[in-house]
Amino acid sequence: MLESSNGKLMVYASNSAFREKRMRFIRVAAEKMAKVLKLNFEVVALREKFTPIYVYYKNGDEEPVPIYCDKDGKADEKEVYTALRNMIFVLSFHPKYSALRQIRKEVMLFS
């Protein structure tokens, strides 16, 4: 798959997290945000056992930036989606993430 010029959202989780309800909430929210903003989406399963589930934004060859961390699993899909939208909006003002500046209006439309 070719990477979108706007970047991609990546969900990092332990293999064991895939059986949890919170993983579904986070995956669905991140995938929905990626689709709305025309970003690519990827889920990365790691062999290490750890509790948090992370969502990163990555653009091109740059280092991924963490934009969400679920430690306790108390958030629902709507809360995760709102947190992702807010972080992407904030990142859109950073000069390093100029690709997000171009989609700032779309981020605002869904607030």
N, C-alpha and C positions, 0 to 999 in steps of 0.2 A: 504494500500500500504506500502510495506517495504521501509524504508528510504535507499537511496543510501549511500554507505560508503564514498562518496565524499561530501555528504550533499545535500542541496536543496536551490533553489531560491524561495523567497516568495514575492508576490506583495501585499502590504497593501494599501487599498483605501477606501474612504467613499462610502457608497451605491450609493450616487448620482453621483459619478465619472464613474460608469459603463455605463452611457448614453453618455459619452464624447468620442470624437474621439481619444484624447490623451491616454485614458485608453487602447484602442485597440492597439495603437502603442507600448505602454510599455508592455502590456501583451504578444503580439506576439514576441517582441524582447527578453523578459525574458524567454519565453517558448522555443524559438529557441536556446538561449544560454544554457539553461538547457539540452535540447536534445543533442546538440553537445558535451557537456561535461559530459553527462550521470549523470546529477544531477536530483533530484526530483524537482517538480514544484508545487507551491500552490498559489492560489489567496485567500486573506483574505478580506472579506467585513466587514467594521466596521460601526456601527450605527451612530457614531458621524459624524457631518458634518464638513469636513475640505477640503481644496483645494489641498494640495500636494498629490502626489502618490509616495509611497516609494517602493523600492526593497531592500530586505535584503538577506544576505547569512546566512544560519544556518547549523551547523554541529553537529549532535547528540544532547546532552543535553545542549550544550553551548548556551550562549546568542546570539541571532541573531545580525548580524553586518550590518548596513546600507551601501549599496554600490551605491545607486542611489536615487535621489529625484527630482521629476518633480514639480516645483512650478508654472511655467507660461505656460506650454503646448506648447512651441515653437519648441521642438525637434521632429524630425520624427523618424520612426522606426530604420533607419540606425544609427542615432546619439545615440539613446538609446542603441542599440546593442554594438556600439563601446565603449560607456562609461562603460557598464557592463563588457565587455571584459577587458578593461584597469584596472578596479578596482579588478577584480578577479585575474588578473596577479600580481598586486601589493600585494594583500593578500597572494598569493602563496609563497611569500618570508618571511612571518611572521611565526615564529616557532609555534605559536598557531594554525595555519591552515595548518598543515602538509598534510592533505588529498588533498589540492589544489596543493601542490608541485608535487604530482604524476601526475597531469593532466596539468602541466605547458606547456608541449610540444603541447598539443592539443590547448591550449589557443593561443599560438604563431602561430600555423598553420593557424588560421583564422584571422590573423592581416593584 
